[in-house]
């Protein structure tokens, strides 16, 4: 599933995460490149979340739509409830830095 960031407020994903699973989240930077490329990125995770792996500059597919220039993080968590903010800070080849965030809701009943 994909959500659009309006540049003002971090979106909340419409599908909850089962805290007993790992899940992967992506942020696409295509609309911010403006001729630059992704140089590097870092993820900021809330306390209680663990980074399992990351990918950068990949294509992510959601509902048959491909999102280019995406950074992804696979996470696990020891938490069982709550709304939590994950952020990706991207550095571009022209030295710009932009952070995009998203909220993930945990549901132990999934």
KAMO-V650209 format. One record per pair of residues at least 6 apart in sequence whose ideal C-beta (glycine too) atoms are under 7 Angstrom apart, sorted by the first residue. I is the first residue (numbers start at 1). J is the second residue. Records with the same first field share a line. If there is no record, write none. Layout:
# KAMO-V650209
I = J ; J
This chain:
# KAMO-V650209
1 = 14 ; 15 ; 62 ; 63
2 = 62 ; 63 ; 65 ; 67
3 = 11 ; 13 ; 14 ; 102
5 = 11 ; 100
10 = 85 ; 101 ; 102 ; 103
11 = 102 ; 103
12 = 83 ; 103 ; 105
13 = 102 ; 103 ; 104
16 = 105 ; 106 ; 107 ; 110
17 = 23 ; 104 ; 105 ; 106
18 = 107 ; 110
19 = 77 ; 79 ; 80 ; 106 ; 108
22 = 52 ; 74 ; 75 ; 76
23 = 75
24 = 72 ; 73 ; 74
25 = 72 ; 73 ; 86 ; 102
26 = 60 ; 67 ; 70 ; 71 ; 72
27 = 70 ; 71 ; 88 ; 100
28 = 60 ; 67 ; 68 ; 69 ; 70
29 = 38 ; 69 ; 90
30 = 67 ; 68 ; 69
32 = 98
33 = 69 ; 92
36 = 92 ; 93 ; 94 ; 96
37 = 92 ; 93
38 = 56 ; 57 ; 69 ; 90 ; 92
39 = 91 ; 92 ; 93
40 = 91
41 = 56 ; 71 ; 88 ; 89 ; 90 ; 91
42 = 89
43 = 51 ; 54 ; 73 ; 86 ; 87 ; 88
44 = 87 ; 89
45 = 51 ; 75 ; 86
46 = 84 ; 85
48 = 77 ; 78 ; 79
49 = 75 ; 77 ; 84
50 = 75 ; 76 ; 77
51 = 73 ; 75
52 = 74 ; 75 ; 76
53 = 74
54 = 72 ; 73
55 = 71 ; 72
56 = 71
57 = 69
58 = 70 ; 72
59 = 66 ; 67 ; 68 ; 70
60 = 67 ; 70 ; 72
71 = 88 ; 90
73 = 86
77 = 106
79 = 106
80 = 106 ; 108
81 = 106 ; 108
82 = 106
83 = 103 ; 105
84 = 103 ; 104 ; 106
85 = 101 ; 103
86 = 101 ; 102 ; 104
87 = 99 ; 101
88 = 99 ; 100
89 = 97 ; 99
90 = 97 ; 98
91 = 97
